[in-house]
Amino acid sequence: MQTRLADDPRKRAVRGIALALTLVGALLGAAPGTATATSPAPPPVPILSWGPCDDPGDGFECATAEVPLDYRRPTGRTIPIAVTRRLAADPAHRTGVLLLHPGGPGNSGVNFARDSYDALPASLRDGFDVVGYDMRGVARSGQVECWNDTEYSAAVDAARGVPGPGALQVAVRQGREFAAACEARSGDLLPFIGTASNAKDIDLLRQALGEEKLSFYGRSFGSYVGTVYAAQFPRRVRAMVLDGAYDPRHYADLPYAYDAGQYVALDSAVGRFLDWCAQNAAGCGFGDGRPREAFEQLKRDLDANPVITASGRPATGYTLAYRLMFNINSGKEVWPYLGQALKSAQAHQGSFLLSPPSPASFDFLNVNMAVECADRVYPTSKLLMGALVGAEAASAPLLGPPIGLGPPTYDHNHAPTCAQWTAERPSRYEGSYRAAGSAPILILGNTGDPDTPYQDAVALAGTLDNGRLLTFAAEGHTAYNRSACVSALTTAYLATLALPARGTVCADEAPPEPLARRAPITEVDETRDVIPTLH
């Protein structure tokens, strides 16, 4: 179903707040630097020797691309990049290469391509070689390590859902310790994991694959990677879809303003879920009509009496907040399952919301923090950091305090680490994001996105010279294959380059799904990104 997005006083207010945050951020953020000078000598194109993958059988083959570690020295030391592909099912009508890039940063692109392949429509599987890669610093391409499993476990197990006095000082200390551990354990790699270098890796892969132009689908953080690729290589873009998009200038150069929007988006999404619980007590099953009060009490109860999980580790109010931060991304259809999981947590029974971050999570979080510290420049003032982090956490009372004042983990609480980052940033992108001369680029934005606020997609569409916004009026993070309307229009664009009409809004969000209709509970795992199968 397509409709037109109506104006709304609440939306005008939100836009006003966003503008105010932008103006504040302009005063507080780091000033953009000058564009990195390009090397006169191009790096050598990698030679890809394709062979079976470690776990063959799905039709994919794997290779390793040797690319420059430091693009200022294009013929110097290299880093291996793991690549996978599955050839077009209909080679007689092959269009080219479709590169799939996951979110994160921290997710494996090799796994993303292989795990998402069956969810792609036949027209894309038939017409494209589907390609994925592990970006530098991730998994098979030189995993970044900062904190080890023991250090991370100790930090997250001690965190609380209702942080007490002194929590901000602890967060600042942990940020400093995390940054120092990154330098000690991955110091040779840290300067070179930024997105400008990652995008250059993509262009070397394009050349190694023998393609004049690429088609690209990137979700969440992958949308920023695509934006930087298009900015650096605009004429190498055949088609590009940026799903759950970032406002690139705020993200990279005005990080406190960007973080403020993320805090509000996350808490607003959780608040809408709890409001639904209040109005649908039987369908939700949590809170007896007063779910906000019940949620706050549950955090306190779990802090005072943690649930000891099968691994022997405690699940506290922090664990609950951490898991809800990721699982709220699935949208309205899983709201009844979240209600059931909260009710189970209340009874200290097994619940996917009481699963402490695991070693696989720690691999993801190490990269997530390190790459974003390489890409983003926070002011170094600790006084400013304390004031803004405290204010941002307070602005989002449901999840802001545990996430913002907790140990170094996901997007919202990067400031205490990145403001104390000592590694150089030669791989950070610092140029224009206009992508002048590129083919049209399709941006997908959800009006209720908890992770990448909708206004970011609007901003990116306005930043790009040839951006086209497609709106999904829905809860949840990212849109492709969560909406038949969005998916049909996006697939048509990738296959034929036909863009949706300007101002198009898809409004076919799946409603909350009764528990009886789905046997397995769908748990979101932050360590595994995948394009969902369209219902």
Disulfide bonds with the S-S distance in Angstrom:
Cys53-Cys62 2.08
Cys146-Cys182 1.90
Cys277-Cys284 2.13
Cys373-Cys418 2.03
Cys485-Cys506 1.94
